[in-house]
Structures are given as C-alpha cells and as structure tokens.
Amino acid sequence: MIDEDYSMEIQGDTDNLVSVEKEQQAYKMLQSIPYSLPPAEFNWELAARGFYTKMQKERSDKALDEFEKELQPKISGEMAAFLELEALGIYSEKDQFNPNKADNDFYTKRLERVRKLRRDDTQGGLGKIKSNRSIRNQSNRFRERYYKTD
C-alpha cells in the first residue's frame, strides 16, 4: 500500500521517480477545468506513471501554442515595420525592437508617418528627410553665425 505522504516519491514503470505531490497538484489543476478529466478519484497507479503531470503539461503547452499563434501575426507585422524603419535609416542597429511599443502599433504608425512625409517631400522636390541631428546642427550653426558674442 502506498503511503499518502505528499513528499514521498514512488517508482513508476519507466524507472523514473515521480513526485506524488506534483501528481496531486496536476490532478487538482486538471479537475478545475471542465471536461479535462472524467469524474474519478485520484488514481495512484496513474500517478506512478506520471499520467497527471503529462496530461497537464500537454494541456498547458497547447494553450501556450494557441496564445503564441494569436500574438505572432501582430508581432511579425510590427517587426517588419521596425526592420523597414531601420532600412530607411530611422533606427540604427543599436536600437532594439520594443514589444511594448509593438502592442500599440507604434512602428506601423511611425512607418506610415515617415512614408507620408517622404511622399510629400518628394512631390515638393525637397528630397530626403533630414534627421533631427542634421536639423539640430543647422540650428547650432545659425546661432553661432548670427548670435556671436565678441
């Protein structure tokens, strides 16, 4: 007879030690989900084979896979926008993709703004958009030239 001590370990058919405590936790998790287990008592023989933990792991893995599938199209679309912004020179290789910004469609919105600005500039004949740094440098040169302190 198997003792019901939670910290005890029992030997399964595959010569792997199975924790009774882990099996009972997995059994309780599976019972809390409708239709995941038939209405039956905790079975020590199944627990010895690691049945409940295997079943819980499969259920958990399936749920994670579904969650990742839902996330994937949004993240990949935002990643594509980020990479295009990087190719356009808006971001350098030092800049990293931020998933929090991606959740708010930051990169796609920024890419749309950049495209619109470039389209407007090329139609007006102004050419390439200047970066903030070049504008700042022009401003500093202007100040140095016209506001010289002698």
N, C-alpha and C positions, 0 to 999 in steps of 0.2 A: 504494500500500500504506500502511496506517495504522501508524504507529509505536506501540509498546506503552508509551510513556511515560505514567505514571499522571496526571501533572499536565497532560497535553495535552488540549485541547478539540477536539471535532470538530463540524462543522456538519451539522445534521440537515435533513430535508426541510422543516420548518416554519420555517427560518431562525432557530431558537433554538440557542444554543450549549449543548451537552450535555457534562458533565464525564465523562470516561472513568472516572475514579476513583469517582465516585458510582455510575455504572452497574455497575462491577465489585463494589462493596460491596453494592448492591441484589441483584445476581445471587447473591452468596455467601449473603445472608440468605434469599433465596428457595430456594436449594438446600438449606439446612439444614432446611427444612420439608418433610416427606414429601408427595408428590403435588402440590406447588405449581408445579413446572416439569417438563416432560418431560426425561428424561435426555439432555441435549445439551450441547455445548460452548458457551462464551460466544460469542455472535454479534455481530460488530462492526456489522453493518447494523442489527440491532435496537437495539443500544446507541446508535447515531447518532440514532435516532428517540426515544430516551428510554424504550424499552419496559420495561426492568427497573425503573427508578425509578417509573414509573407503576403497574406491577403491584404493587410493594412498598407504594406509598402506598395503593392500593386495599385491599390485604390489611390494612394497619395501620389504616386508617380503619374497616374492617368490624369488626376486633377491638375498637377503642375504642368503637364504637357498641354492640356487644353488652355490653361492660363497663358502659357508662353505663346501658343498659336494666336491667341487674341491680341497679344502685345506686339507680335512680330511685324505685322504689316505697318503699324503706326511707327514703330522704331525704325524700320528699314526705310520708310519714306522720309523720315526726318534725317536719318543718316545720309541718305542720298542728297538731300538738300544741303546738309553740312559739308559733304565732300565737294559739291558743286561750288559752294561759297569758298571753300579752301582753294579750289582750282582757279576761281576768279580773283584770288588774292585778298579776299576779305578777311580770311583767317589764315594764320601761318601754321606750320607743323607743330608749333609749341601749344597752340590752342587745342583743347580737348573737347570732345563731344560730351554734352551735359544732358543726361536723361531727364532731369527735372525740367529743363528748358524744352526738351522734346515733347514732354507731356502737354505743354501749352502751345504746340505748333510754332514755336519761336523761329526755328530755322527755315521752315517753309514760308512763313510770313516775311522774314528778312530777305529771303531769296526773291520773293515777289517784289518787294520794295526796290531791291537792287536792280532787278530786271527792268522795272518801270523807270527808274532813274536813268539807267543806261539807254533805254529806248528813247526817252525824252531828250537826253543829251546827244545821241547820235542823230536824231532828227533835226536838232537845232545846230548841228555841226560843231558842238563843243568837244566831242571826242570822249576820251576816257575820263571816268570819275576820279577825282583826286582824293587821296586818302586824307584822313584827319591830320596825319603828321605833316603832309605837304602843305595843307592849308595853314596849320599852326606855324610852320616855318616861314611861309609867306607873310603871315601876320607879324611875326617877330622881326623879319627884315624891314617891313613897313615901319614898325615902331622905331627901330634903330635908325632908319633913314630920316624920318620926319620929326622924331622927338629926341634928337641928340641933345645931350646935356654937356655943355662945354665948360 
